[in-house]
Amino acid sequence: MAHHPTSVSRRTWLARWMGLGLGGLALAGCGFRMRGQYGMAFQTIQLTGFARTSPLATELARALENTGVRVVGSTLEAAQAASSASVPVGHIVFEALGDTRDMVVSSTTRYGQVRGMTARIKLRFQVRRSDGSILVPASDIAMANDLTYTEQDALAKQDESEALQRAMQTDIVNQVLRRLAAIDPAQLPSPPEPMAAPAEPDRRVPTPATPSRDSAR
């Protein structure tokens, strides 16, 4: 006689399977490409405005490092990385103006029981050049996905919602990478032209004029 898995193990297996499926669908739907294939016009980037514990900032920083860009904590560190006395032109600042995520009830039964939930993640950001001017104006990337909910499968639904949010977060990170990769080098400040060396003064000693024969008479 075949043994049936317990309800808890069945829910856990189902959640893992659905999590993998949802992650794969999200990556396929957003045109996923390997992060290392992104070419960036800048060399260093500073991430600001995120909460210290933001999982989105952590994944974004890791993805940027995988493209060969150096993530720095300050403009001073960017200058030191470039061995420059001033902030290098190949440095940009990615400023998070909003980084939110939540789960909201989307549907209920006539008796007030929850039957549907919506997972939402939203990132609002802008990008500045090394001189402080706006490179990418304030923009929003938002995602929302629905999932059914039953109190009997609360544990499995919690795992499913966490897997769904991770997939949505990865999708947002890849959208950010694509927008940063679209920055053209011509949009960054031009490097300062080297100053011309001052002309050396004429240090030659003038040769005394030779008197003419007529003046000697």
C-alpha positions in Angstrom: 0.0 0.0 0.0 1.4 3.4 -1.0 2.2 5.8 1.7 0.7 9.3 1.4 2.7 12.3 2.6 1.4 14.2 5.5 -0.5 17.4 4.9 2.4 19.5 6.2 5.0 17.9 3.9 2.6 18.0 1.0 2.1 21.8 1.5 5.8 22.3 1.8 6.5 20.4 -1.4 3.8 22.3 -3.2 5.1 25.7 -2.0 8.6 24.9 -3.2 7.4 23.7 -6.5 5.2 26.7 -7.1 8.0 29.0 -5.9 10.3 27.6 -8.5 7.6 27.9 -11.2 6.7 31.4 -10.3 10.4 32.5 -10.3 10.9 30.9 -13.7 7.8 32.6 -15.1 8.8 36.0 -13.7 12.3 35.7 -15.2 11.0 34.6 -18.6 8.3 37.3 -18.6 10.8 40.1 -18.1 13.3 39.1 -20.8 15.9 37.8 -18.3 19.5 37.9 -19.4 22.6 37.0 -17.5 23.7 40.0 -15.3 27.3 39.7 -16.5 26.2 40.6 -20.0 25.3 44.1 -19.1 27.8 46.7 -20.2 27.8 49.9 -18.1 29.1 53.3 -19.1 30.1 54.1 -15.5 32.7 52.6 -13.3 31.4 53.3 -9.8 27.9 53.7 -8.3 26.6 54.8 -4.9 23.3 53.5 -3.7 21.5 55.9 -1.4 18.0 56.3 0.1 17.5 52.6 0.9 16.8 51.2 4.3 19.8 49.5 5.9 18.0 46.1 5.8 16.5 46.5 2.3 16.7 43.1 0.5 16.2 44.9 -2.8 19.3 47.1 -2.2 21.3 44.0 -1.3 20.3 42.1 -4.5 20.8 45.2 -6.6 24.3 45.8 -5.2 25.3 42.2 -5.9 23.9 42.4 -9.4 25.8 45.6 -10.2 29.1 44.0 -8.8 28.5 41.1 -11.2 28.5 43.6 -14.2 32.0 44.8 -13.2 30.8 48.0 -11.6 32.1 48.9 -8.2 29.5 49.8 -5.6 30.9 52.5 -3.2 29.5 54.0 0.0 30.4 57.6 -0.7 31.7 60.0 -3.4 35.0 60.1 -1.4 35.3 56.4 -1.9 34.6 56.8 -5.6 37.4 59.3 -5.9 39.8 57.1 -4.0 38.8 54.1 -6.2 39.8 56.2 -9.3 42.9 57.6 -7.6 41.5 61.1 -8.2 41.5 64.3 -6.2 37.8 64.9 -7.2 34.8 62.8 -8.0 35.4 61.0 -11.3 33.1 61.5 -14.2 32.5 57.7 -14.4 30.6 57.8 -11.1 26.9 58.0 -10.7 24.5 58.1 -7.7 21.4 55.8 -7.6 19.0 57.4 -5.2 16.0 55.4 -3.9 13.1 57.8 -3.3 10.8 54.9 -2.2 11.3 51.2 -1.6 8.0 49.5 -0.4 6.5 46.1 -0.4 3.3 44.8 1.1 0.5 42.2 1.0 -3.1 43.4 0.8 -6.4 41.5 0.8 -7.8 41.5 -2.7 -11.0 39.4 -2.2 -13.1 38.0 0.6 -16.1 35.6 1.0 -19.5 36.8 1.9 -18.6 35.8 5.5 -15.5 38.0 5.6 -13.0 35.2 5.1 -9.9 36.0 3.0 -9.8 34.3 -0.4 -7.3 36.4 -2.3 -4.1 38.4 -1.6 -2.0 40.7 -3.7 1.7 41.0 -3.3 3.1 44.5 -4.3 6.6 45.9 -4.6 7.4 49.4 -5.8 10.7 51.2 -6.3 10.9 54.9 -7.1 14.3 56.2 -7.9 16.4 58.8 -9.7 20.0 58.8 -10.9 22.5 61.7 -10.6 25.8 62.4 -12.4 29.0 62.9 -10.5 28.4 66.7 -10.6 25.0 66.3 -9.0 22.9 67.0 -12.1 20.0 64.7 -12.9 20.8 61.9 -15.3 17.6 59.8 -15.0 14.6 61.7 -13.6 12.4 60.2 -10.9 10.9 56.9 -12.2 8.8 54.1 -10.9 9.0 50.4 -11.2 6.1 48.6 -9.7 4.9 45.0 -9.7 1.8 43.3 -8.3 0.7 39.6 -8.4 -2.3 37.9 -7.0 -2.5 34.6 -5.1 -5.3 32.6 -3.6 -5.5 32.2 0.1 -7.1 29.6 2.4 -6.8 29.4 6.2 -6.3 25.7 6.0 -3.1 26.1 3.9 -1.8 29.2 5.6 1.7 27.8 6.0 2.0 26.9 2.3 0.6 30.2 1.3 3.2 32.1 3.4 6.0 30.2 1.6 4.3 30.8 -1.7 4.0 34.6 -1.1 7.7 34.8 0.0 8.7 33.0 -3.2 6.5 35.3 -5.3 8.0 38.4 -3.7 11.6 37.2 -4.3 10.8 36.6 -8.0 9.2 40.0 -8.3 12.3 41.6 -6.6 14.6 39.9 -9.1 12.5 41.2 -11.9 12.7 44.7 -10.6 16.5 44.4 -10.2 16.8 43.3 -13.8 14.6 46.2 -15.0 17.0 48.6 -13.1 20.0 47.0 -14.7 18.5 47.4 -18.2 17.8 51.1 -17.5 21.3 51.7 -16.2 22.8 49.8 -19.2 20.9 52.2 -21.5 23.0 55.2 -20.2 25.2 56.4 -23.0 28.8 57.5 -22.2 27.9 60.8 -23.9 25.4 61.5 -21.2 28.1 61.5 -18.5 30.3 64.6 -17.9 33.3 65.0 -20.2 36.6 64.5 -18.4 38.4 67.9 -17.9 41.0 68.7 -20.5 44.5 68.8 -19.3 45.8 72.4 -18.7 48.4 73.6 -21.1 51.8 74.0 -19.5 52.8 77.7 -19.2 55.3 78.9 -21.8 58.9 79.0 -20.5 60.3 82.5 -20.3 63.1 83.4 -22.8 66.2 83.1 -20.6 68.7 83.7 -23.5 71.2 86.5 -22.8 70.9 89.1 -25.6 74.0 89.4 -27.8 75.5 93.0 -27.8 75.1 94.6 -31.1 78.2 95.0 -33.2 78.9 98.6 -34.1 78.8 99.3 -37.8 81.8 100.7 -39.7 80.1 104.0 -40.3 79.5 104.7 -36.7 83.1 103.9 -35.9 84.4 106.7 -38.1 
